[in-house]
Amino acid sequence: MRALPAQTLDPVLDILAGAGERIDALLDAVLAVSAGLDEEATLQQIVQAATDLGQAAYGALGVVDQDGRTVTFLQVGVDESTAGLIGSPPTGRGLLGVPIEQDRSIRLADLTRHPASVGFPPHHPAMRTLLAVPVRARGETLGRLYLSGKHDGGEFTVDDEVVLQSLAAAAGIAIHNARLYAQARDRQSWLEAIGEVTAELLGGTDAVAALELIAGRARELTGADHTLIALPAEPTPGSSVPTEMTIAISVGIESVDAAGRRIAIAGSTVGEVLRDQVPRRVQRLADDVGGTFGPALVLPLGSGGTSGGVLITVRRPGAPEFGDQELGLVATFADQAALALERADIRLARREVELLRDRNRIAQDLHDQVIQRLFAIGLGMQSTQKREHDGPLATRLSGHIDQLHAVIEQIRSAIVDLRTVPARPPSLRAMLLDLISELVADLSPTTTVRLSAELDRLSAGLAEDVMAVVRVGLSDAIRHPGTTDLQVAASVEAAILVVEISHDGPSGLAADGSLPGLQRRADAAGGTLTIARSPAGGTTMQWAAPVF
């Protein structure tokens, strides 16, 4: 066999050497991409490897959601300043969506001539050639890889397409593995959050602090901007079923404080979740509770009906929607948190039962042992007294016997107290009604009282302010004999506490020195105090403060 001339073998060897180098580069890229577990870093590695292997000036990777919409877009070749001038990244419409819609690769010598091309936005670099392949794993399309602008100015070849398809296959597996790893970390974070909530509740944390912890952890783990917990409001008079929900907990954006706001159960997303106990993932709440919110997760918190609550996590308008995985994780978290709340309630009830048992045991011991022994001692002292008819000893014995009887009566009172179930402290509305009755019971003015149910949820500091304001306002009204009409109103609307006292007499607050004290309370609470005179001669005092 005759040897080939050296000048003939050189080009062939160059081609083989170039192909070998490219295969080596592809293998290196596949290994580098496959080793990553952080999704963001892995995506950037994929784009850079594709651009290098394809010898292209520009490369990009668009990651899509289940609906085929681009949720992440990474690129190589366009500097940050130019990207800022271009604006929002592509969404996958037009030519960029063809690899997904037709589930195939495309290789174009002039992309502007393709029927699906929609042109470029202002400031976008000029591009002519295009190579695009879908990125898939386990039958699911995860995104698209794009290359444009060969360094040598030519078109992309079949070899370029094969290399990019090979990298896309490895990229699909890498993305899938990175997502599995992220899901595992998310589950671990949720489990830790559930454990934290359970530990806090079983450790004696009150319900409000526990709900704040639940809302805060849910916001943190979902990447939400705001988290709310809504509880059923008290039914209106004459009805046993609540018609509204009250925002009890509001955590998140400082400029949006929804605490205390009302949501109608009928016609709202929150009401639907409360009724059917089915979690929902929505682009926008049916009732926006007075704020400007975007995508939301709405989940039942508790056993449902009139005793359950609703957990709401929301993002800003235009933010990415929550995914099904997030919905499932938050639903599990809400179920476990509700279970922890119920367990805490059961544990508290058991403690109360144990406390009552101990109290009854102590009372029984006092009755059966202590009192009986004291009686025996008293009888012995009385017998001794009878032997001493007169004299100082008989007098001293008589005094000791009387003291002994007093001690026995005190112990009996203690026994009655021990066997009595401790009463819960009266609500603010009950205390206000008692105060009003105490001050105006013996007077003649016609009194109208309006107190909202939200008053009972006020902090101790605001409750003290309300009692003081009403006491001073009523004292001012009833000091004038001519007062015949008196109106007292206290309510919480749109997270603002308003106390208003009106009567048809003059005001003497400025004269008796009460005004500065009321003003100091208003200033300390971040509120206002106004006193107005009506043309008919009446007076209206209004004290208002925000509810935090």
Buried (B, 14 or more C-beta within 10 A) or exposed (E): EEEEEEEEEEEEEEEEEEEEEBEEBBEEBBEBBBEBBEBEEBBBBBBBBBBBBBBBBBBBBBBBBEEEBBBBBBBBBBEEEEBEEBEEBBBBEBBBBBBBEEEEBBBBEEBEEBEBBEEEEEEBBEBBBBBBBBBBBEEEBBBBBBBBBBEEEEBBEEEBBEBBBBBBBBBBBBBBBBBEBBEEEBBEBBEEBBEBBBEBBEEEBEEEEBBBBBBBBBBEBBEBBBBBBBBBBBBEEEEEEBBBBBBBBBBBBEEBBBBBBBBEBEEBBBBBBBEEBEBBBBEEBBBBBBBEBBBBBBBBBBEBEEEBBBBBBBBBEEBEBBBEEBBEBBBBBBBBBBBBBEEBEEEEEEEEEEEBEEBEEBBEEBBEEBBEEBEEEBEEBEEEBEEBEEEEEBEEBBEBBEEBEEEBEEBBEEBEEBBEEEEEEEBBBEBBBEBBEEBBEEEEBEBEBEBBBBBBBBEEEBBEBBBBBBBBBBBBBBEBEEBEBBBBBBBBEEBBBBBBBBBBBBBBBEEEEBBEEBBEBBEEBEBBBEBEEEEEEBBBBBBBBBBE
